Amino acid sequence: MVRSNRHARITMESESIIAVTGDFDYGQVIATEAVDLAIEKASNIGVAVLAIKDCGHLGRIGAWAELVASRGMVSIHFVNTSGFGILVAPFGGSDRRLSANPIAAGVPVKGGEPIILDIATSMIAEVHPVPKIVKSDRPSYSFKTSKSGTLNFSGKCRGNVDNAVVGINHIALLTAEPGAYNNCTMTLTDSSNNISQPLKISSFVVVEGQS
Protein backbone atom coordinates (compact mmCIF):
# COMPACT_ATOMS: atom_id res chain seq x y z
CA MET A 1 0.00 0.00 0.00
CA VAL A 2 1.30 3.44 -0.96
CA ARG A 3 -0.41 6.74 -0.16
CA SER A 4 0.57 9.74 -2.25
CA ASN A 5 0.90 13.43 -1.36
CA ARG A 6 2.27 12.85 2.14
CA HIS A 7 5.36 14.40 3.67
CA ALA A 8 7.84 13.38 6.33
CA ARG A 9 6.03 13.98 9.61
CA ILE A 10 8.07 14.41 12.78
CA THR A 11 6.94 12.11 15.60
CA MET A 12 9.79 12.74 18.07
CA GLU A 13 12.52 15.35 18.16
CA SER A 14 15.34 16.47 20.38
CA GLU A 15 18.42 18.59 19.78
CA SER A 16 20.24 15.77 17.99
CA ILE A 17 17.59 13.09 17.34
CA ILE A 18 14.66 13.12 14.96
CA ALA A 19 12.10 10.42 14.21
CA VAL A 20 9.69 10.73 11.29
CA THR A 21 6.87 8.74 9.75
CA GLY A 22 6.14 8.69 6.06
CA ASP A 23 2.49 7.74 6.53
CA PHE A 24 3.12 5.15 3.79
CA ASP A 25 4.07 7.61 1.07
CA TYR A 26 6.75 6.89 -1.53
CA GLY A 27 10.01 6.08 0.23
CA GLN A 28 12.27 8.24 -1.90
CA VAL A 29 10.07 11.29 -1.30
CA ILE A 30 9.99 10.76 2.46
CA ALA A 31 13.68 9.90 2.72
CA THR A 32 14.71 13.05 0.83
CA GLU A 33 12.75 15.24 3.22
CA ALA A 34 13.89 13.31 6.31
CA VAL A 35 17.58 13.30 5.37
CA ASP A 36 17.42 17.04 4.73
CA LEU A 37 16.07 17.50 8.26
CA ALA A 38 18.93 15.42 9.68
CA ILE A 39 21.51 17.33 7.66
CA GLU A 40 20.13 20.57 9.05
CA LYS A 41 20.46 19.27 12.62
CA ALA A 42 23.99 18.01 12.03
CA SER A 43 24.92 21.37 10.53
CA ASN A 44 23.79 23.10 13.71
CA ILE A 45 25.29 20.87 16.41
CA GLY A 46 27.67 18.49 14.63
CA VAL A 47 25.72 15.22 14.84
CA ALA A 48 22.24 13.89 14.13
CA VAL A 49 20.42 10.57 14.46
CA LEU A 50 17.45 9.97 12.15
CA ALA A 51 14.84 7.20 12.23
CA ILE A 52 12.26 6.72 9.47
CA LYS A 53 9.23 4.43 9.62
CA ASP A 54 6.11 3.65 7.58
CA CYS A 55 7.18 4.55 4.07
CA GLY A 56 7.63 2.85 0.72
CA HIS A 57 10.84 1.42 -0.72
CA LEU A 58 13.82 3.74 -0.21
CA GLY A 59 15.64 2.50 -3.29
CA ARG A 60 19.42 2.12 -3.25
CA ILE A 61 20.54 3.04 0.27
CA GLY A 62 23.91 4.23 -0.97
CA ALA A 63 22.14 7.12 -2.67
CA TRP A 64 21.43 8.66 0.74
CA ALA A 65 25.06 8.28 1.78
CA GLU A 66 25.98 10.09 -1.45
CA LEU A 67 23.50 12.87 -0.67
CA VAL A 68 24.94 13.42 2.81
CA ALA A 69 28.51 13.29 1.51
CA SER A 70 27.65 15.94 -1.07
CA ARG A 71 26.90 18.24 1.91
CA GLY A 72 30.35 17.55 3.37
CA MET A 73 29.22 15.12 6.08
CA VAL A 74 29.95 11.54 7.08
CA SER A 75 26.97 9.18 7.46
CA ILE A 76 26.09 5.56 8.13
CA HIS A 77 22.75 3.98 7.22
CA PHE A 78 20.97 0.80 8.35
CA VAL A 79 17.70 -0.73 7.12
CA ASN A 80 15.52 -3.01 9.23
CA THR A 81 12.47 -4.49 7.53
CA SER A 82 10.94 -5.65 10.85
CA GLY A 83 10.40 -9.21 9.63
CA PHE A 84 9.06 -8.30 6.20
CA GLY A 85 10.87 -8.95 2.94
CA ILE A 86 12.18 -12.46 3.69
CA LEU A 87 14.60 -12.61 0.78
CA VAL A 88 17.88 -14.24 1.77
CA ALA A 89 18.91 -17.76 2.76
CA PRO A 90 21.42 -17.91 5.63
CA PHE A 91 24.90 -19.02 4.62
CA GLY A 92 24.72 -22.69 3.68
CA GLY A 93 20.91 -22.70 3.77
CA SER A 94 18.41 -23.42 1.01
CA ASP A 95 15.36 -21.42 2.12
CA ARG A 96 14.93 -17.69 2.73
CA ARG A 97 14.93 -16.65 6.38
CA LEU A 98 16.43 -13.12 6.40
CA SER A 99 15.77 -9.76 4.81
CA ALA A 100 18.50 -8.14 2.71
CA ASN A 101 19.32 -5.68 5.55
CA PRO A 102 21.37 -3.23 3.47
CA ILE A 103 24.05 -1.06 5.08
CA ALA A 104 25.58 2.07 3.57
CA ALA A 105 28.12 4.67 4.61
CA GLY A 106 29.61 7.74 3.01
CA VAL A 107 32.69 9.89 3.61
CA PRO A 108 33.28 13.12 1.67
CA VAL A 109 36.69 13.60 0.06
CA LYS A 110 37.93 17.14 -0.45
CA GLY A 111 38.53 17.73 -4.13
CA GLY A 112 37.44 14.22 -5.14
CA GLU A 113 34.62 11.72 -5.27
CA PRO A 114 33.22 10.56 -1.91
CA ILE A 115 34.00 7.14 -0.48
CA ILE A 116 30.74 5.17 -0.52
CA LEU A 117 30.04 1.75 1.00
CA ASP A 118 26.77 0.20 -0.20
CA ILE A 119 26.26 -3.47 0.71
CA ALA A 120 23.60 -6.02 1.60
CA THR A 121 23.44 -9.64 2.71
CA SER A 122 22.29 -10.80 -0.72
CA MET A 123 23.90 -11.03 -4.14
CA ILE A 124 20.46 -11.78 -5.58
CA ALA A 125 17.02 -11.10 -4.09
CA GLU A 126 13.38 -11.29 -5.14
CA VAL A 127 11.61 -7.99 -5.88
CA HIS A 128 8.19 -8.84 -7.37
CA PRO A 129 7.15 -12.49 -7.04
CA VAL A 130 4.78 -14.22 -9.41
CA PRO A 131 1.14 -13.95 -8.26
CA LYS A 132 -0.02 -17.05 -6.40
CA ILE A 133 -2.27 -18.10 -9.30
CA VAL A 134 -1.51 -17.22 -12.94
CA LYS A 135 -2.97 -18.15 -16.33
CA SER A 136 0.18 -17.36 -18.29
CA ASP A 137 2.80 -19.99 -19.07
CA ARG A 138 5.37 -17.13 -19.05
CA PRO A 139 4.63 -15.27 -15.79
CA SER A 140 6.60 -12.10 -15.13
CA TYR A 141 9.20 -12.13 -12.35
CA SER A 142 11.48 -9.42 -10.97
CA PHE A 143 14.64 -9.74 -8.93
CA LYS A 144 17.64 -7.58 -8.11
CA THR A 145 21.34 -8.35 -8.02
CA SER A 146 24.41 -6.61 -6.68
CA LYS A 147 26.54 -8.07 -9.49
CA SER A 148 26.07 -8.91 -13.15
CA GLY A 149 26.52 -12.49 -14.27
CA THR A 150 25.04 -15.73 -15.56
CA LEU A 151 21.75 -17.08 -14.26
CA ASN A 152 21.27 -20.76 -13.46
CA PHE A 153 17.82 -22.20 -12.79
CA SER A 154 16.78 -25.43 -11.11
CA GLY A 155 13.46 -27.05 -10.42
CA LYS A 156 10.53 -26.84 -12.84
CA CYS A 157 11.15 -23.21 -13.87
CA ARG A 158 13.47 -21.75 -16.45
CA GLY A 159 14.11 -18.12 -17.33
CA ASN A 160 13.76 -16.53 -20.74
CA VAL A 161 17.23 -14.96 -20.33
CA ASP A 162 20.57 -16.35 -19.23
CA ASN A 163 22.22 -13.19 -17.88
CA ALA A 164 21.47 -10.52 -15.29
CA VAL A 165 22.70 -6.95 -14.85
CA VAL A 166 23.32 -5.00 -11.66
CA GLY A 167 20.04 -3.67 -10.27
CA ILE A 168 16.48 -4.79 -10.90
CA ASN A 169 15.91 -7.38 -13.64
CA HIS A 170 12.55 -8.25 -15.21
CA ILE A 171 12.24 -11.66 -16.79
CA ALA A 172 9.65 -14.27 -17.75
CA LEU A 173 9.63 -17.67 -16.11
CA LEU A 174 9.06 -20.46 -18.61
CA THR A 175 6.71 -23.17 -17.38
CA ALA A 176 6.07 -26.46 -19.16
CA GLU A 177 2.52 -27.23 -18.05
CA PRO A 178 -0.26 -26.18 -15.68
CA GLY A 179 0.29 -27.03 -12.04
CA ALA A 180 2.15 -26.01 -8.92
CA TYR A 181 5.65 -24.55 -9.15
CA ASN A 182 7.11 -24.70 -5.67
CA ASN A 183 10.66 -25.92 -6.21
CA CYS A 184 12.11 -23.24 -8.51
CA THR A 185 15.43 -21.69 -7.55
CA MET A 186 18.03 -19.54 -9.26
CA THR A 187 21.64 -18.63 -8.66
CA LEU A 188 23.94 -16.02 -10.13
CA THR A 189 27.55 -16.67 -11.15
CA ASP A 190 29.60 -13.48 -11.49
CA SER A 191 32.67 -12.79 -13.62
CA SER A 192 34.96 -14.14 -10.87
CA ASN A 193 32.99 -17.41 -10.75
CA ASN A 194 31.48 -16.54 -7.36
CA ILE A 195 28.11 -18.30 -7.05
CA SER A 196 25.33 -16.74 -5.02
CA GLN A 197 23.27 -18.59 -2.48
CA PRO A 198 20.18 -20.07 -4.18
CA LEU A 199 17.23 -17.70 -4.42
CA LYS A 200 14.04 -19.68 -3.87
CA ILE A 201 11.38 -18.31 -6.19
CA SER A 202 8.09 -17.83 -4.38
CA SER A 203 5.63 -20.64 -5.11
CA PHE A 204 2.88 -20.14 -7.67
CA VAL A 205 0.31 -22.14 -9.60
CA VAL A 206 -0.29 -22.05 -13.36
CA VAL A 207 -3.91 -22.83 -14.27
CA GLU A 208 -5.59 -23.66 -17.58
CA GLY A 209 -6.57 -20.80 -19.87
CA GLN A 210 -3.10 -19.59 -20.70
CA SER A 211 -2.76 -16.11 -22.14
N, C-alpha and C positions, 0 to 999 in steps of 0.2 A: 504494500500500500504506500502510495506517495501522494502527499497533499502539496499543491502548488501555492505560490504567493505567500509563503511564510518567511520569517526571518529568524536569525539566531536570537533566542530569548534568554536573557540572563536569569538563572534560578538561584544562584548563590555567588556572592562576590566579597572579596576582601582586598586588602592592598595589593597582594601578589597572586591571589587565586581567583579564578573565574570559572564557573560552571554554566553551560548553556544547554538548552534543548532546541532541537530543530523542528519539533512538532511534526516530524515525518515529512519534511520538505526534502528537496533534492540535496544530496550530501555535499556536492561541490559548491552549491550556493551557500549552505549553512557554514561549511568549513571555511570558506573565504572570509565571511563576516566574522566568524569566531577567531580565526587566526589573526585577523587585523586587530581585534580587541586585545588579544594577548600581546601582540607586538607593541601596542600602545602602552600597556602596563609595563612591559619590560623596558621600554624606552624611558619610562618615568623613574623606575626604582631599580632596574638592573636585572630583574628576574621575574618570570611569570609562569604559573602552572595553569593549564587549560584542560577542561574535561568537556567532551561533547557527547550527548546522548540523543536517541530518537531522531535519526535522520537517515536519508538514503545512502547509497554507496558513495564513499569518498573518492573513489578512483585510485590512482597510483599514489601511495602515501608519500613517496619521495618528492612528489610535486610540492607538498607543503613544506618539506625541508628546504627545497629550492627557493620557495617564496620567502621564508624567514631569512635564509642566507643572503638573498638579494637586498635585504634591509640591514645587512651587516651584523647579524646575530647568529649564535649557535643554537641549535634545537635538536631535540630527540623526540620521537613519536612512537606510540604504541597503539595497537588496535586490539580490542577484546570484543569478540562477537557474542559473548554471554551465552554460549551453548548453541548458537545458530550457525549455519554455514559449516556443517560437518563435511570437510573436503579432503582431509589428508589422513593417510594411513600412518600410524607410528612406524618408526624404523623397523624393518623386518616384518611388518604386518601386511595383511592382505585387504583389510576392510578399513573404511574411513572412520576415524574416531575423533579427530582434531580439526579445528578451524585453521586457516592459513596463518593467522596471527602475525601480520606483517609488522616489521620494525623499520624505522627510517631515522636518519640523523643527517644534519648538515652543518658544515663549518665554512664560513666565508673565507676567501683568500684574497688579500689585497693585490689588486692588479691582475688577477687571474680568475679562472673558473672555480666555483666552490667545490669542496669535497663533499660528495653525497653518498651515503650508505642507504640502500633500498633493498631489503631482503624479506623473505617469508620462509615458512617451513615447507613450502611446496615448490617443486619444479613445474608441476602441472596440476590444475585444479578445475573442477566443474564450475561453470558460470550459469548456464540455463539448461537444466535437464530436459529430457523428452517428457511431454505430458504422460500421465499414468496410462492413458488409453489413447491410441492413435489409429487412424485409418490409412495412413500413408506407409508404404513400404520403404520410404526414404525420409524418416523423421529428422527434423532439424535438431542440431545439438551444438552447444557452445561451451568452450573451455578456454582457459588462459594458461600461458606458459611463461616462465622466466627466461627460457632459452629457446632458440630455434633448433630444429632437428627432425629426425625421422620418427614417424608414428608407427607403432606396432599394436595390433589389436588381437585379442583372444576372446574365446567364447563364441556366441552365435552372431555377434555383430562384426561388421567391417566398416571402415570409413571410405568415403568417396575420394579422399586425398591421402597421400602418403607422407606429407611434410607439414610442419607447423612453423609459424613465425612467432617472435616475441610479442606478447600481448594476447588479446582476445581473438580466438579463431572460431569461425562458423563453418560447420561441416554438415553433411548428411550421413546418417548411419544407414548402411545397406542391410536389409533384413531379407531372409530367404523365403519366409512363409509366415502366415498369421500365427499368433501364439505369444507366450510369455518370453521376455528377454530379460533374464535376471542374473546372467553370468558374464556380462560383457565387461571387459577391462581394456585399458590402453596404457601404453608406456611411451616415453619419449627418450630417444637416444640422441645426445648432442654431438657436436663436431669432435669432441674429445673422447667419444664412446662412453660417456657417463650415461647410465640408464636410470630413469626416474623410478620411484616407487610406483606400483600399479595404481592407476586411477580407476576405481570401480564405478562404472556408469550406472546411474540410478535406474532401477528396474522400470520397465514399461511393458505394455501389452499391445500388439498389433492385431486389429480385428478386421474381419472381412469388409469389403467395400472400399478398397484402396483407391486413393486419389492420385 
